[in-house]
């Protein structure tokens, strides 16, 4: 095993924070996509059947 000069705690904190950020961002994108929008957003009835265009 080789000795490194990096400290364990900052490296572990960086890994935990980056993993948390990744999981939260994926949940923010994937869950509303599966639900058809964010909770509490008004739903456009035409968007449900594929006849809605945003322009």
C-alpha positions in Angstrom: 0.0 0.0 0.0 1.4 3.4 -0.9 1.2 6.5 1.2 -0.5 9.6 -0.2 -0.6 13.1 1.0 -4.3 13.6 0.5 -6.5 13.6 3.6 -9.3 11.1 4.0 -12.0 13.5 5.3 -12.0 16.1 2.4 -11.9 13.3 -0.2 -14.8 11.4 1.5 -16.8 14.7 1.9 -16.3 15.4 -1.9 -17.5 11.9 -2.8 -20.6 12.1 -0.5 -21.5 15.6 -1.8 -21.0 14.8 -5.4 -23.0 11.6 -5.1 -25.8 13.5 -3.3 -25.9 16.2 -6.0 -26.0 13.5 -8.7 -28.9 11.6 -7.1 -30.9 14.8 -6.4 -30.5 16.1 -9.9 -31.5 12.7 -11.4 -34.5 12.6 -9.2 -35.5 16.1 -10.1 -35.4 15.2 -13.8 -36.5 11.6 -14.0 -39.4 11.6 -11.5 -41.3 14.5 -12.9 -40.7 13.1 -16.4 -42.3 9.8 -15.4 -45.2 11.7 -13.7 -45.8 14.0 -16.6 -44.7 17.2 -14.7 -43.7 18.5 -11.4 -46.1 17.9 -8.5 -48.4 20.9 -8.2 -47.9 22.1 -11.8 -51.2 22.7 -13.7 -51.8 20.0 -16.3 -52.7 20.9 -19.8 -55.4 18.4 -21.0 -54.1 18.4 -24.6 -50.6 17.4 -23.3 -51.9 14.2 -22.0 -52.9 12.8 -25.3 -49.9 14.0 -27.4 -51.9 16.8 -29.2 -50.2 19.7 -27.4 -47.3 21.7 -28.9 -45.6 24.4 -26.8 -45.4 27.0 -29.6 
